[in-house]
Amino acid sequence: MAKDKSKKNDSDKAKKKAKKGGDPFAKPSEAPSTSDAWRFEHADNLGKLFLITPYKEEEKEDKFKPGSTKSVIIADVVEINEKKPAESELHTNVWINGGWTKGSLRGFIGEQKVLARLGQGPLDRGNKPWTLEDATEDDKAPALSYLESVDPFKQ
């Protein structure tokens, strides 16, 4: 779950920063890349079930190639807890970098949620690319249960 970063009073933080000569207000252009620094394409997530809501594709500075950019898909990603769907973990503003995973999500940006398991393809130029594997019919039940648990309009 995302860490609560609001432990201190926001007005106290702004006052301290203003006293130091800094701007008391955050700039959206300086926002961190993800809200909780969680990485989707990581070995710890291999085989897990995810509900992905891709909402845009952007060009970002490539930290490995200064002066160049790379495209990323930005999405909200829910790691579905298959035993207790209501306890699934939401990660917002996740950057999805892998070519195969981006290709699997690009057509759904702003259109539809994607239910898939994170996998890896065959060895390609020394690396195994990240892939999204289609969810099974059995995978749909915990995802639907999760969605029902967060629906504020559910009767």
VENVENGI-V399252 format. One record per helix or strand. SS is the DSSP state (helix for helix, strand for strand). FROM is the first residue (numbers start at 1). TO is the last residue. Records with the same first field share a line. If there is no record, write none. Layout:
SS: FROM-TO  FROM-TO
This chain:
helix: 10-19  28-30  43-45  85-87  99-108  137-150
strand: 49-61  69-79  89-96  114-124  127-134
